Amino acid sequence: MADAAKQLDVRTDKQPQLPLLSRLWRAASIYTIQYLGAPALWYKDYFDPGTPPNLVKTYPCRPSLPIRIFFPKSYDPKASQTLLPTLFSIHGGGFCLGRPNDDDDWNARFASMHNMLVVALNYRKAPAYPFPTATHDIEALTLAVFDDESLPIDKSRIAIGGFSAGGSLTLSVCQLPSIRQKVKPSAAVPIYSVVDKSIPTEVKISTRYYKPDLAPGIRGEPTDFLAKLGDIFLWSYINPGVDLQDALLSPYFASTDTLPPHIFFVATELDQLAHESWCMANKLAGRPEPPFTEKVGQEKRAAEKGQLILDDERYAFEHVDEGGKRSIRWLLVPDQIHGFDRLPPNWHGQESLEDAKLKEVAYQKAVGEWLQDFVWK
């Protein structure tokens, strides 16, 4: 009880109203990032476009938000009538940045690796469109895709997953009655997600280890690169006075019966967001929640490069109940940082980049096999 009380003591109830100068500085920061990022996106699209989708579609419900659709390489949509298990994918970007295009390589690989249809969804960005706009954009597009008879969706095998902010939106949209009652996703896959926005940044940065011996590269830095950006993103996304413990905003507070029956949490060890996902995974699994004083992962670097750690419950566990009708999986990717499989290669040192590529494929394999061999078996 004392640990539970201590956990609650650090949390914030409402989004505060900042002083005027702080608001002006954060507004200038986020708009500068958004506008200066546009030329960089153009450059990337031109010189490094990634793996293109098989289809790009828009729907009348959100005509300004195109979605991207990936078939497995072995699947011919013109010749085959076979329905495919489907993953709805939601990109990250702090609710302020990002595009479905950012995940093209990941989505294309996952589709072919596991013979699935992958649909990359879209949403409008803060600060112009604050909470809960993104959740309802994802809801509208998910329903539109679900009703699209031109797509080979196996409606009995649907999962929703996302990265960072997209992982938060995954667990948010899954709670909505329209999604729970009509789409009925079997599983959710939040990947290095922000699931509890009531925890102050100064607490979050103390819940992870820092490993300077992993330098060169950003994962060896003595600070978390999200520490300052995260506050700007959340200020942009959440209006003053909003309840930070609203389950649609902070899915940590959602009740089990509003979430999909199966959830696979993927987190990264060197990430200020990892601990909150660890707490949520343990909470839903009926296990003791780690206190904020217990750091996620371990202080020393992993023994093997490019390998997941599956024999240590700090890094991996599975909880199954109700005869397999509900389950929780936890996977902590060792020695990697938030968004490690999305960062520009020059942010990594050579060793870090090689490690990241191996671990990206390893966790994709683990997630897909869990869906195919357990959730949908």
VEXDREN-2710 file (C-alpha; in Angstrom, 1 decimal):
% VEXDREN-2710
k/r/px/py/pz
1/MET/0.0/0.0/0.0
2/ALA/2.8/2.4/0.8
3/ASP/4.4/1.8/-2.6
4/ALA/1.0/2.4/-4.3
5/ALA/0.6/5.6/-2.5
6/LYS/4.0/6.8/-3.4
7/GLN/3.3/6.0/-7.1
8/LEU/0.2/8.2/-6.9
9/ASP/1.9/11.0/-5.1
10/VAL/4.1/12.0/-8.0
11/ARG/1.3/12.1/-10.6
12/THR/-0.4/15.3/-11.7
13/ASP/-4.2/15.5/-12.0
14/LYS/-4.6/18.4/-14.5
15/GLN/-2.6/19.9/-17.3
16/PRO/-1.3/23.2/-15.8
17/GLN/-1.6/26.6/-17.4
18/LEU/2.0/27.8/-18.0
19/PRO/3.1/31.5/-17.6
20/LEU/2.8/33.5/-20.8
21/LEU/6.5/33.6/-21.7
22/SER/6.7/29.8/-21.3
23/ARG/3.7/29.4/-23.6
24/LEU/5.2/31.7/-26.2
25/TRP/8.5/29.9/-26.1
26/ARG/6.9/26.4/-26.5
27/ALA/4.6/27.7/-29.3
28/ALA/7.6/29.2/-31.1
29/SER/9.5/25.9/-30.6
30/ILE/6.9/23.5/-32.0
31/TYR/6.0/25.7/-35.0
32/THR/9.6/26.2/-35.8
33/ILE/10.2/22.4/-35.7
34/GLN/7.1/21.8/-37.9
35/TYR/7.9/24.4/-40.5
36/LEU/11.6/23.7/-40.7
37/GLY/10.9/20.0/-40.9
38/ALA/9.0/20.3/-44.2
39/PRO/12.1/20.7/-46.4
40/ALA/13.8/17.8/-44.6
41/LEU/10.7/15.6/-45.4
42/TRP/10.8/16.7/-49.0
43/TYR/14.5/15.8/-49.2
44/LYS/13.9/12.4/-47.7
45/ASP/11.0/11.6/-50.0
46/TYR/13.1/12.5/-53.0
47/PHE/16.4/10.9/-52.1
48/ASP/15.4/8.1/-49.7
49/PRO/11.7/7.3/-50.2
50/GLY/11.8/3.9/-48.5
51/THR/9.6/1.0/-49.5
52/PRO/6.4/2.3/-51.3
53/PRO/3.0/1.1/-50.3
54/ASN/0.9/-1.0/-52.7
55/LEU/-2.0/1.5/-52.3
56/VAL/-2.6/5.0/-51.0
57/LYS/-6.3/5.7/-50.3
58/THR/-8.5/8.5/-48.9
59/TYR/-11.9/8.2/-47.5
60/PRO/-14.8/10.8/-47.4
61/CYS/-14.7/10.8/-43.6
62/ARG/-11.2/12.3/-43.5
63/PRO/-10.3/13.4/-47.1
64/SER/-7.2/15.2/-46.0
65/LEU/-5.7/12.1/-44.3
66/PRO/-4.4/9.6/-46.8
67/ILE/-3.6/6.1/-45.6
68/ARG/-1.0/3.6/-46.9
69/ILE/-1.7/-0.1/-47.5
70/PHE/0.9/-2.9/-47.7
71/PHE/0.3/-6.4/-49.1
72/PRO/2.7/-9.2/-48.5
73/LYS/5.1/-9.7/-51.4
74/SER/3.7/-13.1/-52.1
75/TYR/0.1/-11.8/-52.3
76/ASP/-1.5/-10.7/-55.7
77/PRO/-4.6/-8.6/-54.9
78/LYS/-5.8/-9.0/-58.4
79/ALA/-5.7/-12.8/-58.5
80/SER/-6.2/-13.8/-54.8
81/GLN/-9.5/-14.0/-52.9
82/THR/-7.8/-14.9/-49.7
83/LEU/-8.5/-12.7/-46.7
84/LEU/-5.5/-11.5/-44.7
85/PRO/-5.0/-10.9/-41.0
86/THR/-4.7/-7.2/-40.6
87/LEU/-2.5/-4.9/-38.6
88/PHE/-3.6/-1.2/-38.4
89/SER/-0.4/0.8/-37.8
90/ILE/-0.2/4.3/-36.2
91/HIS/2.9/6.4/-36.7
92/GLY/4.5/8.4/-33.9
93/GLY/5.9/12.0/-33.7
94/GLY/4.8/13.4/-30.3
95/PHE/1.3/14.0/-31.5
96/CYS/2.8/17.0/-33.4
97/LEU/5.0/15.5/-36.1
98/GLY/5.3/12.5/-38.3
99/ARG/3.5/10.9/-41.2
100/PRO/2.4/7.4/-42.1
101/ASN/5.3/7.4/-44.7
102/ASP/7.8/7.3/-41.8
103/ASP/6.9/3.6/-41.2
104/ASP/6.9/2.4/-44.8
105/ASP/9.9/0.1/-44.4
106/TRP/8.7/-1.3/-41.1
107/ASN/5.2/-1.9/-42.4
108/ALA/6.3/-3.5/-45.7
109/ARG/8.7/-5.8/-43.9
110/PHE/6.1/-6.8/-41.3
111/ALA/3.5/-7.5/-44.0
112/SER/5.8/-9.8/-45.9
113/MET/7.4/-11.4/-42.9
114/HIS/4.0/-12.5/-41.5
115/ASN/1.8/-12.6/-44.5
116/MET/-0.4/-9.8/-43.2
117/LEU/-2.2/-6.8/-44.6
118/VAL/-0.8/-3.7/-42.9
119/VAL/-2.8/-0.4/-43.0
120/ALA/-0.9/2.7/-42.0
121/LEU/-3.4/5.2/-40.5
122/ASN/-3.1/9.0/-40.3
123/TYR/-4.2/11.8/-38.0
124/ARG/-4.1/15.6/-37.7
125/LYS/-1.4/17.1/-35.5
126/ALA/-1.2/19.3/-32.5
127/PRO/-1.1/22.2/-31.6
128/ALA/-3.7/23.0/-34.3
129/TYR/-5.6/19.8/-33.4
130/PRO/-5.1/19.0/-29.7
131/PHE/-6.5/16.0/-27.8
132/PRO/-8.8/14.2/-28.5
133/THR/-8.7/15.0/-32.3
134/ALA/-6.1/12.3/-33.2
135/THR/-8.0/9.6/-31.4
136/HIS/-11.2/10.3/-33.3
137/ASP/-9.3/10.7/-36.6
138/ILE/-7.9/7.2/-36.1
139/GLU/-11.4/5.9/-35.1
140/ALA/-13.0/7.3/-38.3
141/LEU/-10.3/5.9/-40.6
142/THR/-10.3/2.5/-38.9
143/LEU/-14.1/2.2/-39.4
144/ALA/-13.8/3.3/-43.0
145/VAL/-11.1/0.8/-43.8
146/PHE/-13.0/-1.9/-41.9
147/ASP/-16.0/-1.3/-44.1
148/ASP/-14.0/-1.1/-47.4
149/GLU/-15.0/-4.3/-49.2
150/SER/-12.2/-3.8/-51.8
151/LEU/-9.6/-4.7/-49.2
152/PRO/-8.9/-8.4/-48.2
153/ILE/-9.4/-7.9/-44.5
154/ASP/-10.0/-11.0/-42.3
155/LYS/-12.3/-9.3/-39.9
156/SER/-11.8/-12.1/-37.3
157/ARG/-8.1/-11.4/-37.1
158/ILE/-7.4/-7.7/-36.5
159/ALA/-4.7/-6.0/-34.4
160/ILE/-3.9/-2.3/-33.9
161/GLY/-0.4/-1.2/-33.1
162/GLY/1.6/2.0/-33.0
163/PHE/4.9/3.7/-32.2
164/SER/5.5/6.2/-29.4
165/ALA/2.5/8.7/-29.7
166/GLY/1.0/6.1/-32.1
167/GLY/1.2/3.5/-29.3
168/SER/-0.7/5.8/-27.0
169/LEU/-3.3/6.4/-29.7
170/THR/-3.5/2.6/-30.2
171/LEU/-4.6/2.1/-26.6
172/SER/-6.8/5.1/-26.8
173/VAL/-8.8/4.2/-29.9
174/CYS/-9.2/0.6/-28.7
175/GLN/-11.3/1.9/-25.8
176/LEU/-13.9/3.6/-28.0
177/PRO/-17.3/1.8/-28.1
178/SER/-17.4/1.9/-32.0
179/ILE/-14.0/0.1/-32.2
180/ARG/-14.7/-2.4/-29.4
181/GLN/-18.2/-3.3/-30.7
182/LYS/-17.6/-3.3/-34.5
183/VAL/-14.0/-3.8/-35.3
184/LYS/-13.3/-5.9/-32.2
185/PRO/-9.5/-5.9/-32.4
186/SER/-8.0/-9.1/-30.9
187/ALA/-4.8/-7.4/-29.9
188/ALA/-3.0/-4.2/-29.4
189/VAL/0.8/-3.7/-29.9
190/PRO/2.0/-0.4/-28.3
191/ILE/5.7/0.1/-29.1
192/TYR/7.8/2.4/-27.0
193/SER/4.6/4.3/-26.1
194/VAL/3.7/7.2/-23.8
195/VAL/0.9/5.6/-21.7
196/ASP/0.9/7.8/-18.6
197/LYS/1.0/11.6/-19.2
198/SER/0.4/12.4/-15.5
199/ILE/4.0/11.5/-14.6
200/PRO/6.3/14.6/-14.5
201/THR/9.3/14.5/-16.8
202/GLU/11.7/14.9/-13.8
203/VAL/10.4/11.6/-12.5
204/LYS/10.4/9.8/-15.9
205/ILE/14.1/10.6/-16.6
206/SER/15.1/9.1/-13.2
207/THR/13.4/5.7/-14.0
208/ARG/16.0/4.6/-16.7
209/TYR/19.7/3.8/-16.7
210/TYR/22.2/5.8/-18.7
211/LYS/25.1/3.8/-20.3
212/PRO/27.9/6.1/-21.5
213/ASP/30.0/3.1/-22.5
214/LEU/27.6/2.6/-25.4
215/ALA/29.0/5.7/-27.1
216/PRO/29.6/6.9/-29.7
217/GLY/26.0/7.6/-30.8
218/ILE/22.9/9.0/-29.1
219/ARG/22.3/5.9/-27.0
220/GLY/25.5/6.6/-25.0
221/GLU/24.4/10.2/-24.1
222/PRO/24.0/11.1/-20.4
223/THR/20.6/12.7/-21.0
224/ASP/17.3/11.4/-22.5
225/PHE/16.7/13.2/-25.8
226/LEU/13.0/13.2/-25.2
227/ALA/13.3/15.1/-21.9
228/LYS/12.9/18.6/-23.4
229/LEU/11.0/17.6/-26.6
230/GLY/8.4/15.6/-24.6
231/ASP/7.3/18.6/-22.6
232/ILE/6.9/20.7/-25.7
233/PHE/4.9/18.0/-27.5
234/LEU/2.6/17.4/-24.5
235/TRP/2.0/21.1/-24.0
236/SER/1.0/21.3/-27.7
237/TYR/-1.3/18.3/-27.5
238/ILE/-3.0/18.8/-24.1
239/ASN/-5.0/21.9/-23.4
240/PRO/-4.8/23.5/-19.9
241/GLY/-7.2/22.0/-17.4
242/VAL/-7.5/18.6/-19.1
243/ASP/-7.6/15.6/-16.8
244/LEU/-4.2/13.9/-17.3
245/GLN/-5.6/10.7/-15.8
246/ASP/-8.4/10.4/-18.5
247/ALA/-8.0/6.9/-19.8
248/LEU/-8.2/8.1/-23.5
249/LEU/-5.3/10.4/-22.9
250/SER/-3.3/8.2/-20.4
251/PRO/-4.2/4.6/-21.2
252/TYR/-2.5/3.4/-18.0
253/PHE/-5.7/4.3/-16.3
254/ALA/-8.0/2.3/-18.6
255/SER/-9.8/-0.7/-17.1
256/THR/-9.1/-4.1/-18.5
257/ASP/-12.5/-4.6/-20.0
258/THR/-12.2/-1.5/-22.3
259/LEU/-8.9/-2.8/-23.8
260/PRO/-8.3/-5.6/-26.4
261/PRO/-8.0/-9.1/-24.8
262/HIS/-4.3/-9.4/-25.8
263/ILE/-1.7/-6.7/-25.5
264/PHE/2.0/-6.9/-26.4
265/PHE/4.0/-4.1/-24.9
266/VAL/7.4/-3.4/-26.6
267/ALA/9.7/-0.8/-24.9
268/THR/13.3/0.2/-25.1
269/GLU/15.6/0.1/-22.2
270/LEU/17.2/3.6/-22.6
271/ASP/13.9/5.5/-22.8
272/GLN/12.2/7.7/-20.2
273/LEU/8.9/6.2/-21.3
274/ALA/9.9/2.6/-20.7
275/HIS/9.0/2.5/-17.0
276/GLU/5.4/3.6/-17.5
277/SER/4.8/0.8/-20.0
278/TRP/6.4/-1.6/-17.6
279/CYS/4.1/-0.4/-14.9
280/MET/1.0/-0.8/-17.2
281/ALA/2.1/-4.3/-18.3
282/ASN/2.5/-5.5/-14.8
283/LYS/-0.8/-3.8/-13.7
284/LEU/-2.8/-5.5/-16.4
285/ALA/-1.1/-8.8/-15.7
286/GLY/-2.0/-8.6/-12.0
287/ARG/1.6/-8.5/-11.0
288/PRO/3.2/-6.0/-8.5
289/GLU/3.9/-2.7/-10.2
290/PRO/7.6/-1.6/-10.0
291/PRO/8.0/1.6/-7.9
292/PHE/9.4/4.7/-9.6
293/THR/12.6/4.1/-7.6
294/GLU/13.2/0.8/-9.4
295/LYS/14.8/1.5/-12.7
296/VAL/13.8/-0.4/-15.8
297/GLY/16.4/-2.8/-17.2
298/GLN/20.0/-3.1/-15.9
299/GLU/23.0/-0.8/-15.4
300/LYS/25.4/-2.9/-17.4
301/ARG/25.3/-3.3/-21.1
302/ALA/23.8/-6.5/-22.6
303/ALA/26.2/-9.5/-23.1
304/GLU/25.4/-10.0/-26.8
305/LYS/24.9/-7.4/-29.5
306/GLY/21.7/-7.6/-31.6
307/GLN/20.0/-10.1/-29.3
308/LEU/16.8/-9.8/-27.2
309/ILE/16.9/-11.0/-23.6
310/LEU/14.1/-13.5/-23.2
311/ASP/15.2/-15.3/-20.0
312/ASP/15.0/-12.4/-17.6
313/GLU/11.6/-11.1/-16.5
314/ARG/12.8/-7.5/-16.4
315/TYR/13.1/-7.8/-20.2
316/ALA/10.4/-10.3/-21.1
317/PHE/7.4/-12.0/-19.5
318/GLU/4.1/-13.4/-20.6
319/HIS/0.9/-13.6/-18.5
320/VAL/-2.0/-15.7/-19.7
321/ASP/-5.4/-16.0/-18.0
322/GLU/-9.0/-17.1/-18.6
323/GLY/-7.8/-20.2/-20.5
324/GLY/-5.8/-18.1/-23.0
325/LYS/-8.6/-15.7/-23.7
326/ARG/-6.6/-12.8/-22.3
327/SER/-2.9/-12.2/-22.2
328/ILE/-0.2/-9.6/-21.6
329/ARG/3.3/-9.8/-23.2
330/TRP/6.2/-7.5/-22.1
331/LEU/9.4/-7.1/-24.2
332/LEU/12.1/-4.6/-23.3
333/VAL/14.7/-4.1/-26.1
334/PRO/18.1/-3.9/-24.3
335/ASP/20.6/-1.1/-24.9
336/GLN/18.5/0.9/-27.3
337/ILE/16.7/4.2/-27.1
338/HIS/13.3/5.6/-27.9
339/GLY/12.5/5.2/-31.6
340/PHE/15.8/3.4/-32.3
341/ASP/14.4/1.9/-35.5
342/ARG/13.2/5.3/-36.8
343/LEU/16.1/7.5/-36.1
344/PRO/18.4/8.9/-38.8
345/PRO/21.4/6.5/-39.2
346/ASN/23.9/9.3/-38.3
347/TRP/22.3/9.5/-34.8
348/HIS/23.7/6.1/-34.2
349/GLY/27.3/5.0/-34.0
350/GLN/28.2/2.1/-36.4
351/GLU/27.8/-0.5/-33.6
352/SER/24.6/1.0/-32.4
353/LEU/23.1/1.0/-35.9
354/GLU/24.0/-2.6/-36.5
355/ASP/22.5/-3.5/-33.1
356/ALA/19.4/-1.5/-33.9
357/LYS/18.8/-3.3/-37.2
358/LEU/19.1/-6.7/-35.7
359/LYS/16.8/-5.9/-32.8
360/GLU/14.2/-4.3/-35.0
361/VAL/13.8/-7.5/-37.0
362/ALA/13.9/-9.6/-33.9
363/TYR/11.0/-7.8/-32.2
364/GLN/9.0/-7.7/-35.4
365/LYS/9.4/-11.5/-35.6
366/ALA/8.4/-11.9/-32.0
367/VAL/5.3/-9.7/-32.4
368/GLY/4.1/-11.4/-35.6
369/GLU/4.6/-14.9/-34.3
370/TRP/2.7/-14.0/-31.1
371/LEU/-0.2/-12.8/-33.2
372/GLN/-0.2/-15.7/-35.6
373/ASP/0.7/-18.6/-33.3
374/PHE/-1.1/-17.5/-30.1
375/VAL/-3.7/-14.7/-30.5
376/TRP/-5.2/-15.9/-33.8
377/LYS/-4.4/-19.6/-33.5
END
